[in-house]
């Protein structure tokens, strides 16, 4: 059985190039830099995304996913885990 661990919640978009703002569920937010891919869980599904870039802003994690290049695409992920 595969287990998944929630590492944060996508609370908003950031900028216009498709970055998302993540509220981390860990005190050591630099762990996000070690990740290459993550699953994003929405209401109906779970989808794998490749991480292109990780930044930090005011205790939040900013993530750029491969293939999410516009704010409209990132907006769909808001509220996901």
Buried (B, 14 or more C-beta within 10 A) or exposed (E): EEEEEEBBBBBBBBEEEBBBBBEBEEEEBEEBEEEEEBBBBBEEEEEEBEBBEBBEEEEBBBBBBEEBBEBEBBBEBBEBB
